[in-house]
Amino acid sequence: MNPFLHSIKLNTFLIFLLIIGSPALLMAHGVSASDQQTMLEGGILAHIWIGAKHMVEQKPSVATLH
């Protein structure tokens, strides 16, 4: 097999895995019960607001990469 085609297939496969696996990396974490209820009852703006609030309120040890 042509090495160029092999690398394209490998890159395509890795991108596919990243797309398929990314929801597992982005699963909800540290969301309070009241925020969960707001997200269930609210629309897209509720999700954006809670996401922004979550990013601002994160503990420094979680927010930084060590």
KAZIQUI-V611632 format. One record per residue. N is the residue number from 0. PHI is phi in whole degrees, 0 to 359 (none if undefined). PSI is psi in degrees with one decimal (* if undefined). OMEGA is omega in degrees with one decimal (none if undefined). Layout:
n & phi & psi & omega
N & PHI & PSI & OMEGA
N & PHI & PSI & OMEGA
This chain:
n & phi & psi & omega
0 & none & 143.1 & 178.1
1 & 299 & 128.6 & -179.7
2 & 301 & -32.5 & 179.3
3 & 295 & -45.4 & 178.3
4 & 295 & -37.5 & 178.4
5 & 298 & -43.0 & -179.5
6 & 292 & -34.8 & 177.2
7 & 294 & -44.0 & 179.1
8 & 296 & -39.7 & 178.9
9 & 295 & -45.4 & 178.7
10 & 297 & -41.6 & 178.2
11 & 298 & -42.3 & 179.3
12 & 296 & -42.3 & 179.5
13 & 295 & -39.7 & 176.5
14 & 295 & -41.3 & 177.1
15 & 301 & -45.9 & 178.6
16 & 297 & -39.4 & 178.9
17 & 297 & -44.1 & -180.0
18 & 294 & -43.2 & -179.1
19 & 289 & -36.6 & -176.1
20 & 274 & -15.0 & -175.2
21 & 296 & -34.5 & 177.4
22 & 300 & -33.3 & 177.9
23 & 295 & -33.0 & 178.4
24 & 284 & -23.2 & -175.0
25 & 256 & 13.1 & -178.0
26 & 299 & 152.4 & -178.3
27 & 299 & 139.0 & 177.6
28 & 210 & 139.3 & 175.7
29 & 65 & 31.4 & -179.6
30 & 260 & 125.3 & -178.3
31 & 292 & 163.0 & -179.5
32 & 298 & -38.4 & 180.0
33 & 292 & -37.7 & 176.8
34 & 292 & -36.5 & 176.9
35 & 298 & -42.1 & 179.4
36 & 295 & -40.7 & 178.0
37 & 298 & -40.4 & 179.6
38 & 292 & -35.4 & 178.8
39 & 291 & -37.2 & -175.9
40 & 269 & -24.6 & -174.4
41 & 269 & 177.3 & 178.9
42 & 260 & -154.8 & -176.7
43 & 295 & -34.8 & 179.4
44 & 294 & -34.6 & 176.5
45 & 296 & -41.5 & 178.9
46 & 295 & -43.3 & 179.8
47 & 296 & -45.2 & -178.8
48 & 298 & -47.2 & -178.4
49 & 293 & -37.5 & 176.7
50 & 297 & -43.2 & 178.3
51 & 294 & -42.7 & 179.2
52 & 297 & -40.3 & 179.6
53 & 297 & -41.8 & -179.6
54 & 294 & -36.4 & -179.3
55 & 286 & -36.1 & -174.1
56 & 272 & 1.2 & -178.4
57 & 298 & 148.9 & 175.7
58 & 290 & 145.5 & -178.5
59 & 302 & -34.7 & -179.2
60 & 292 & -26.5 & 179.2
61 & 274 & -35.4 & -174.8
62 & 287 & -26.3 & -178.7
63 & 261 & 151.1 & 178.0
64 & 267 & 118.1 & 177.4
65 & 249 & * & none
